[in-house]
Amino acid sequence: MVVIHELMLFILLLLLVLAALSVFIFEDLLYVVIIFGGYSTIMSLVWQQLNAPDIAITEAAVGVGVSILMITVVTKVGRRPK
């Protein structure tokens, strides 16, 4: 049981690193915002695995709110940096 828990936590942390590094690959700002939303979702799952459900709920709520705000800004400003 403990091995499965540690393996799942390791996989989630590996996904966090991949999401953080993939921000530098894409030039389209909308893709970067979507990756940020995924990063926030994965981070909330990590907090849940670490037995901190209050922080997990806060991370999920703030991540969704900020992602919606950033998607709105990207659609107003433009998807590609000039």
C-alpha positions in Angstrom: 0.0 0.0 0.0 2.8 2.4 0.9 4.7 1.5 -2.3 1.7 2.4 -4.5 1.2 5.7 -2.6 4.9 6.6 -3.1 4.9 5.5 -6.8 1.8 7.7 -7.5 3.4 10.7 -5.7 6.6 10.2 -7.8 4.6 10.1 -11.0 2.7 13.2 -10.1 5.9 15.0 -9.2 7.4 13.9 -12.5 4.4 15.3 -14.4 4.8 18.6 -12.5 8.4 18.9 -13.7 7.3 18.0 -17.3 4.6 20.6 -17.2 6.9 23.3 -15.8 9.5 22.6 -18.5 7.0 22.4 -21.3 6.1 26.0 -20.8 9.4 26.9 -22.4 8.6 24.8 -25.5 5.4 26.5 -26.7 5.2 30.0 -28.1 1.4 30.1 -28.3 0.3 31.8 -25.1 -3.0 29.9 -25.0 -1.1 26.6 -24.8 1.0 27.9 -22.0 -2.2 28.9 -20.1 -3.6 25.4 -20.6 -0.4 23.9 -19.3 -0.6 26.1 -16.3 -4.1 24.9 -15.6 -2.9 21.3 -15.9 0.0 22.1 -13.5 -2.4 23.5 -11.0 -4.6 20.4 -11.2 -1.6 18.1 -10.8 -0.4 20.2 -7.8 -3.8 19.9 -6.2 -3.6 16.1 -6.6 -0.1 16.2 -5.0 -1.5 18.1 -2.0 -4.3 15.5 -1.7 -1.7 12.7 -1.7 0.2 14.5 1.0 -3.0 14.5 3.2 -3.6 18.2 2.9 -7.2 18.4 1.5 -7.7 22.1 2.5 -4.7 23.2 0.5 -5.7 20.9 -2.4 -9.1 22.5 -2.6 -7.6 26.0 -2.4 -5.0 25.2 -5.1 -7.8 23.8 -7.4 -10.0 26.8 -6.9 -7.3 29.4 -7.4 -5.9 27.5 -10.4 -9.2 27.5 -12.1 -9.8 31.2 -11.4 -6.4 32.3 -12.5 -6.6 30.1 -15.6 -10.0 31.6 -16.6 -8.6 35.1 -16.1 -5.4 34.4 -18.1 -7.5 32.8 -21.0 -9.5 36.0 -21.1 -6.4 38.2 -21.2 -4.8 36.0 -23.9 -7.9 36.2 -26.1 -7.9 40.0 -25.7 -4.2 40.5 -26.2 -3.4 37.9 -28.8 -2.0 34.3 -28.7 1.4 35.1 -30.1 4.0 37.4 -28.6 5.2 40.2 -30.9 
